[in-house]
Amino acid sequence: MKTSRVSFAAALAAGSVLVLSGTAFAHVGVQPIGEAAQGGYATLNFKVPNERDNASTTQLEVNFPVDQPLTSVMPQDVPGWTVNVERTKLDKPLTVHGKQVNEVVTKVTWSGGKIGPGMFQQFPVSVGKLPENADRMVFKAIQTYDNNEVVRWIEEAKEGAAEPQTPAPVLKLTAAKGDDHHAGGKTDEAKNTEKDGGKDAGHGHDEASADHGSDTTARALGIAGIVVGLGGVAFGVASRRRSA
């Protein structure tokens, strides 16, 4: 009876994990190809799974955060889909690479294609420059099906709370690389690693010398053993002759 209860509990737990995992991975998400560093440029993939068994996704609308304006947004062509990019003028122009930018992209919409049941589609976009003083960006997305159902992936997760039912895609930004990386110089970390490597190389040389010395000693002892052995054989033969 006890074993049966344990087996039932384990099966229930496993089933719960599968159900929760399916729910967690079924929403629209965004991931960088490579990394998305603060203040840099990146290519993002908006991944759209079809969650319905009897309908196909026919449109995706991605809203770009107005409080984190991106001066460059270039969607990659996706066969079978038509893309529309919407821009808005800025109240205060931004300066990028010495040039003033008066408008930014606020929305990108893909339509005309079809994501069938049990399928997914990725929509790549090249963006920049990413915010320098933020560790994430939230892109609110709207998914439309051919049965006129609309799913709004716009809920922002709150720290310490459970994941919302329709969470907005969140892009995590990595720390910006130092200027030394771009100039080809060595960072303090690299220099320290080099010093440590030098020390390790020295230890390796000492260990190699020690191994060589040990090997020489072993050979000498081996030769000595052979000589002693041959001497013993010769002594034995001589003793037999005398006895005869």
N, C-alpha and C positions, 0 to 999 in steps of 0.2 A: 504493500500500500504506500509506504514511504517513497519507494523508488518511483512509483507511478506518479506521485505528486511532484517529485523533483523533475521528472521528464516532462510533465505537463507545463510546469513553470518555465522550464528552459525553452520549450517550444513556443510558449506564449511570448516570452521575451524576444526570441528570434524573430517571430512574426511582427512584433511591434517595431523592431529595428528596421525590418524591410519596409514596412509601411511608412515610417518616419523618413527613411532614407529616400524613398520614392518621392515623397512630398517635398523634401528639402532640395532635391536636384531637378525638379520639374519646372521651376520658374525661369523667367527670362534673366539672363546674367550677362556680365561683361568681364572679360579677361584680356590682359595685354599680351601681345606676341613678344615674348622676351620680358622686359620689365618696363614699368612706367615710373620714371624718376622725377622728383620734384624739379620744376623749372625746365624740363626737357620735352622731347617729342616722343610719341609712341604710336604704335598701331594697335587698335583695340578691336576685339571680336565680340560682337553682340550675338550671343547664342540664344536661339529661340526654339524650344521644343514644342511639339503639338501635344496638348494634354487631353484632347478629345478623341473619342473613338468613332464619332459619326460626323465630324466636321474637319475642315482644313483651314489652316491659318492663311490669310490672304493679305494681311497688312501689318506692318510694325512701325510704330511711331516712337522715336526716341527724343526726349527733351533734354537739352543741354543746360546745366546750371547757369543762371544769369549772374549769380554772385561770384562765379568763377569763370569768367569769359575766356573762351579759346579763340585765338585770332586765326588759327588755321584748322579747318575741318575738311578732309577730302575723302569721301566714300569710295570704296573700291567697287568696280562694276560686278554685279552679281547676275549671272545669266538668268533670264526669265523675269527679272524684277526691274521696275522703274523706280528711280530714286529722285526725291525732291528735297532740296536744301532750302530752309528758310533762314533769313538773316534779319537782324534788327540793328538800328543805329544806336550807338552809345551816347549817353549824356556827356561823358567825358572821354575823349579819344585816348587810346593806348599807344605807347611807343614801343615798337618791336623792331629790333635790329636797325635802329635809327630812323624808322619810318613810322608815321602816324597811322593808326588803324581806327576807322570811324564806325565800323560795324562788325558784328560777330554772328556766328551761327547759333541759333537757339533751338532748331528742330530739324531732324532728318527723318524722312518717311519713305519706307520701301513698300511698294504695292504692285499688284498685277501678277505676282507669282503665286505659288501654292506650296504649303508644307502639309503633307498628308498625315493621317493618323499614324502614330508610332515613328515619326520622322522628326528631324530637326534641321535647322538652317543657320549658318553663321553669316553675319554681315560685318565685314571689316571696314574700319575707318581710321585714317591717319589723322592724328590730332596734335596740337601744341599751341603755344607753350603751356605745359601743365602748371598748376599753381605751385608757387615756391614755399608757401607757408601753410600748407594743408597736408594731411596724411590720407585723405580720401576724397572721392568725388561721387556724387549721387546722380544717376541718370534715370529719370522717371520715364517708364515705357508703357505703351498702350498696344495690346495685341488684339487684332480683330479676326473673327472667323467668318467663313462663308455662310453661316446660318445667322449672321448679324449679331452674334454674341461678342461682347467687348470685355476684355479683362484688363484692368488698370493696375499695372505693377508700379505703384507709387508710394507704398507705405515705407517709411524709414524705420529701421530697427533702433530700439532704444537700449542703451547699455544696461545689462542686468535683466532684461526682459526677454521673453520668448520671441522667436522669429515671427514676424507678421505673416498672415496667410497669403498676402500678395506683396512681398517685399520688392522694393525698387532695386535695380542693379547698382551695385556699389563697386567702384574701382579703388583699390588700395594703392597708394603711392609710396614708393621707396625713397629713402634719403638721397639727396642730391650728391653726385660725385664731386670731389674736390677739383680745383683747377689743375693740380699736379697730374691728374689722370689724363686731362685733355692735352696738357703740354708735354706729356711723355716723361715728366719728372717722377721721382720716386717719393712716395709718401713716407711718413715716419714709420708706419706699420711695415711697409716694404723694406725700409732700411733695417728695422729691427729684425725682420725675418731673415734678411741677408746676413746680419751679424750672427744670428742664431745658426744659420746654415753654415757659416764659416766655422763656428765652434763645433758644430756637428761633424763637419768635414774633418776637423782636426782630430776629434775623438775617433772618427772612422779610420784615420791614418794610424793612430796609436793602436787601435784594435787590430788593424791589418798587420802592423809590425809584431804585435803580441802573438797573433795567430801564426805568423811566419816563424817566429822564434820557437813556438811550441811544436810546430811541424818539424823543424830542424832537430830539436831535441828527441822527438819521437823516432825519427829516422836513425839517429845515432844509437839510441837504446836498442832499436831493432837490429841494427848491424852487430852491436855488441852481443846481443842474444844469440845471433846466428853463429858468431865466432866461438862463443862458449859452448854452444851445442855441438859444433864440429869437433871442438877439443874433447868433449865428453865421448863422442863416438870413437875418436882416435884412441883415447885412453882405454876404452872398452876392448877394442880390437887387440891392442898391445897386451892387455891382461890375459886374453884368451890364448894368444900365442905362447905366452910364458907358461901358462898352465899346461898346454899341450906338450 
